[in-house]
C-alpha cells in the first residue's frame, strides 16, 4: 500500500492513519522534526512524525485515533530544529465516527442542516413534533423571517441549499424554482 503524501481530508476514528511529508528545506535527516496539532471546540490532539530518510512519516495508530471524537479539526504542522521553529502547513481534517464502536442508545448521524430541513418538511406536512417546531421557531427568529408560509418556505430554501452543499462539496448549488398551485 502506498502511503499518501498529504494530510488526510478525513478518516474514521479507530482507523490507522498514515501519511508522509517531505520538505526540501527541512529534511528529517538534517535533524528537523515535524509535529501536528489538531484542534476543534472540545479536543486537542498532537501527533509527532518519525524520521524516514529525508522524509517525515506520520502515523496515528488505530488505538490512538479511536480516542478522537468525531468532528472537524483544524490542524497546523510545524518543523523544529534546536531552537528554530517554522509553520509548514495548516488545514482541516474531518474525523468520522466509528459506527462499529457506537453504543446502541441511539446515534443520529444527520447534520444540523439535515435535521432542520426534515423539521421544516414535517411542519409543511403537518406532522412536526414539538421539538421540531422549536427548532423551526429558533431558526426563523435567528434569520429575521416572519412566521408565515412564505417565511417557512424561505427557511426551507436556506436549509435545502445547505444540505445540497454538504452532499456535493466543491460544486455550485443549482437554482431551484418552486411553483405552487
C-alpha positions in Angstrom: 0.0 0.0 0.0 1.3 3.4 -0.9 1.4 5.9 1.9 -0.2 9.2 1.0 2.0 12.3 0.6 -0.6 14.7 2.1 -2.6 15.1 5.2 -5.9 13.2 5.2 -9.0 15.1 4.4 -10.9 12.7 6.6 -10.6 9.4 8.4 -12.7 7.2 10.7 -11.9 7.3 14.4 -10.4 3.9 15.2 -8.6 3.5 11.8 -4.8 3.6 11.4 -3.9 6.8 9.6 -0.6 7.4 7.9 1.0 9.9 5.6 4.5 11.0 4.6 5.7 14.6 4.1 8.9 15.8 2.6 10.2 19.4 2.8 13.3 20.1 0.9 14.3 22.9 3.3 13.6 20.8 6.4 14.8 17.2 5.8 14.4 14.8 8.7 18.0 13.6 8.0 19.3 17.1 9.0 17.6 16.9 12.4 14.3 18.6 11.6 11.3 17.2 13.4 7.7 17.6 12.2 4.7 17.8 14.6 1.0 18.3 14.0 -1.6 19.9 16.3 -5.2 19.1 15.6 -7.9 21.1 17.4 -11.6 21.6 17.5 -14.1 23.1 20.0 -13.5 20.3 22.6 -10.4 18.5 21.6 -6.6 18.9 21.2 -4.5 16.1 19.6 -0.8 16.2 19.0 1.0 13.9 16.6 4.7 13.7 16.1 6.3 12.4 12.9 9.2 9.9 12.8 12.2 10.4 10.5 12.1 8.3 7.3 15.3 9.3 5.5 14.8 12.9 4.4 11.0 12.5 4.8 8.8 12.6 7.9 6.4 9.7 8.4 3.3 10.5 10.4 1.4 7.6 11.8 -1.7 7.5 14.1 -2.4 4.0 15.4 -5.9 2.6 15.4 -5.9 2.8 19.2 -4.7 6.4 19.1 -7.3 7.6 16.6 -10.1 5.7 18.5 -9.7 8.4 21.2 -10.5 11.2 18.8 -14.1 12.4 18.8 -15.9 12.8 15.5 -15.9 16.3 14.0 -13.9 18.8 12.0 -10.4 19.5 13.3 -8.2 22.4 12.2 -4.6 21.4 12.1 -1.2 23.1 12.0 2.1 21.5 11.0 5.4 22.8 12.4 9.0 21.8 11.9 11.7 22.4 14.6 15.4 22.0 14.8 17.0 23.0 18.1 15.5 26.5 18.8 14.3 27.1 15.3 10.6 26.6 14.5 8.6 27.1 11.3 5.0 26.5 10.4 4.9 24.5 7.2 1.2 23.9 6.7 -2.4 24.1 8.0 -5.7 22.8 7.0 -8.8 20.9 8.1 -9.5 17.2 8.6 -12.8 15.6 9.3 -12.9 12.7 11.8 -15.9 10.5 11.1 -17.4 8.3 13.8 -16.6 4.6 14.0 -20.1 3.1 13.6 -18.8 -0.3 14.9 -17.9 1.3 18.2 -21.2 3.2 18.7 -23.4 2.2 21.6 -27.0 1.1 21.0 -28.5 4.1 22.8 -29.1 5.9 19.6 -26.7 7.8 17.3 -28.0 10.4 14.9 -25.5 10.9 12.1 -27.6 13.7 10.4 -26.0 17.1 10.2 -27.7 20.1 11.8 -28.8 21.3 8.3 -30.4 17.9 7.5 -32.3 17.9 10.9 -33.7 21.4 10.3 -34.7 20.6 6.7 -36.5 17.5 7.9 -38.2 19.5 10.6 -39.4 22.1 8.1 -40.7 19.4 5.8 -42.6 17.8 8.7 -44.0 21.2 9.6 -45.2 21.7 6.0 -46.7 18.2 6.0 -48.5 19.0 9.3 -46.7 16.3 11.3 -43.9 18.2 13.1 -43.2 17.3 16.7 -42.9 20.0 19.3 -39.1 19.6 19.3 -39.1 20.1 15.5 -41.4 23.2 15.8 -39.0 24.6 18.4 -36.0 24.2 16.0 -38.0 26.0 13.3 -39.0 28.8 15.6 -35.4 29.3 16.6 -34.2 29.4 13.0 -36.9 31.7 11.8 -36.1 34.1 14.7 -32.3 33.9 14.0 -32.8 34.8 10.4 -35.3 37.6 11.0 -38.1 35.8 9.0 -41.7 36.2 9.7 -43.7 33.1 11.0 -45.7 32.6 7.8 -45.9 30.2 4.9 -43.6 32.5 3.0 -41.1 32.6 5.9 -41.2 28.8 6.2 -40.5 28.4 2.5 -37.6 30.8 2.6 -36.2 28.9 5.6 -36.6 25.7 3.7 -34.7 27.1 0.7 -31.8 28.1 3.0 -31.5 24.7 4.6 -32.1 22.7 1.3 -29.2 24.6 -0.2 -27.1 23.9 2.9 -27.8 20.2 2.7 -27.1 20.2 -1.0 -23.7 21.8 -0.4 -22.9 19.2 2.3 -23.7 16.4 0.0 -22.0 17.9 -3.1 -18.8 19.6 -1.7 -17.0 21.8 -4.2 -19.9 22.1 -6.6 -22.1 25.0 -7.3 -25.6 24.7 -5.9 -28.2 24.8 -8.7 -31.1 27.3 -8.7 -34.3 25.6 -7.7 -37.6 27.1 -8.8 -40.6 26.1 -6.8 -44.1 26.5 -8.1 -47.3 26.2 -6.1 -50.8 25.9 -7.4 
